[in-house]
């Protein structure tokens, strides 16, 4: 699995048709892992919705699922820069799978509790927060520069397909199996991702003569300064932050809206629609932004969201009458 002696960094960027076989091998394992992780996440959220029927509990679960990534993402980028990215990805995948299995064994012995599920969501989020930056940074080590667009498009397609399939699998498993058994499936996906990545030669990016390493705090500060020095970029980031503050809780409260308000069970239509909307939105937005500019599309999006909200309020009022 240690391939530092089999391929040099110079060979990794040289045009070579073999990159597709290596890259698609990695993607295959990642797809299996993403389907498994998405299915497990779906089952955990629906378990909490049925057990608690509490917005406070669902909000706490959402914090557990997202807050570790928000806190650890700066450190994850530094880890991906300073350590062997292949090993970081494998360690993160296996850690998430092993933790899920450990929680499954504990639940089998002591029972399933809301606190344990929330703790598991936080633990999985902490482990996987190191995987994504390392995987993204590792792609140019496997794919030649002139093929990065093709590789990125294929990765996005597979990721979207995996996240569409994941809730379907999770809903089926949630209806048929105890939660402890569902958690074990996360380990199979993690092993698949680790094995496929392990057999692919990936050079260590830490070559001789690289730039001197800064203190992690200074490195983080220098990275943030790039954003704060650009006033327009800062405004965009702050606006996005405010928007997501209102929008992101909807994903945590959706199971409660489905089960309590509509009286339905765990179907995956919301997740499927969410994932399908991404390529459709990009297909519409890309040519518009190309002609009018990205800032114009931000304005169009804001107006459209406000109008849609107003229309939905009118329709809901009419439906009640």
Secondary structure, DSSP 4 states (H G I P E B T S, - for coil): ---TTT--HHHHHS--THHHHHHHHHHHHHHHHHHHHHHHHHHHHHHHHHHH--HHHHHHHHHHHHHHHHHHHHHHHHHHHHS-HHHHHHHHHHHHHHHHHHHHHHHHHH---HHHHHHHHHHHHHHHHHHHHHHHHHHHHHS-GGGHHHHHHHHHHHHHHHHHHHHHHHHHHHHHS-HHHHHHHHHHHHHHHHHHHHTS----S--TTPPPPPPHHHHHHHHHHHHHT-HHHHHHHHHHHHHHHHHTHHHHHHHHIIIIIS------HHHHHHHHHHHHHHHHHHHHHHHH-HHHHHHHHHHHHHHHHHHHHHHHHHHH-
